[in-house]
Amino acid sequence: MHRAVVWSDEREPGLGAALIGEIGATLRRIEQRPLGYPAIHGALRRALTRRFPCAVFYLEVEGDVTVVAVPRQRQDRQVLDAR
């Protein structure tokens, strides 16, 4: 995550903070409706961010949400292959 923030800020100052804010907003949406996003592999779910091409992969078990990864969308396959 740190590399993505630094890379974003190098492109445009303040963009890294916007990325962090967008991921935070996605996490809040997941907290509100943890089962509202599609299961893509077993219990693993994916929520896409709105402004940036990122995804939040997570597991929901008995009301607890565990974030597994937050890759760029084109790296989604790598997350699934690592499981």
For each residue, the residues with C-beta under 8 A, 3 or more apart:
1: 4 5 23 70
2: 5 6
3: 6 7
4: 1 7 8 16 19 54 72
5: 1 2 8 9 16 17 19 20
6: 2 3 9 10 16
7: 3 4 10 11 16
8: 4 5 11 12 15 16 18 19
9: 5 6 12 13 14 15 16 17
10: 6 7
11: 7 8 15
12: 8 9 15
13: 9
14: 9 17 18
15: 8 9 11 12 18 19
16: 4 5 6 7 8 9 19 20
17: 5 9 14 20 21
18: 8 14 15 21 22 51 52
19: 4 5 8 15 16 22 23 52 54
20: 5 16 17 23 24
21: 17 18 24 25
22: 18 19 25 26 49 50 51 52 54
23: 1 19 20 26 27 49 52 54 56 70
24: 20 21 27 28
25: 21 22 28 29 49 50
26: 22 23 29 30 47 48 49 50 54 56
27: 23 24 30 31 56 67
28: 24 25 31 32
29: 25 26 32 33 36 47
30: 26 27 33 34 36 37 47 56 58 65
31: 27 28 34 65
32: 28 29 36
33: 29 30 36 37
34: 30 31 37 45 58 60 63 65
35: 45 60
36: 29 30 32 33
37: 30 33 34 45 46 47
38: 45 46
39: 42 43 44 45
40: 44 45 46 80
41: 44 80 83
42: 39
43: 39 59 60 61
44: 39 40 41 57 58 59 68 80 83
45: 34 35 37 38 39 40 57 58 59 60
46: 37 38 40 55 56 57 58 76
47: 26 29 30 37 55 56 58
48: 26 54 55 56 73
49: 22 23 25 26 52 53 54 55 56
50: 22 25 26
51: 18 22
52: 18 19 22 23 49
53: 49 72 73 74
54: 4 19 22 23 26 48 49 70 71 72 73
55: 46 47 48 49 70 71 72 73 76 79
56: 23 26 27 30 46 47 48 49 67 69 70
57: 44 45 46 67 68 69 70 71 79
58: 30 34 44 45 46 47 65 66 67 68
59: 43 44 45 65 66 68
60: 34 35 43 45 63 64 65
61: 43 64 66
62:
63: 34 60
64: 60 61
65: 30 31 34 58 59 60
66: 58 59 61
67: 27 56 57 58 70
68: 44 57 58 59 79
69: 56 57 79
70: 1 23 54 55 56 57 67
71: 54 55 57 75 76 78 79
72: 4 53 54 55 75
73: 48 53 54 55 76
74: 53
75: 71 72 78 79
76: 46 55 71 73 79 80
77: 80 81
78: 71 75 81 82
79: 55 57 68 69 71 75 76 82 83
80: 40 41 44 76 77 83
81: 77 78
82: 78 79
83: 41 44 79 80
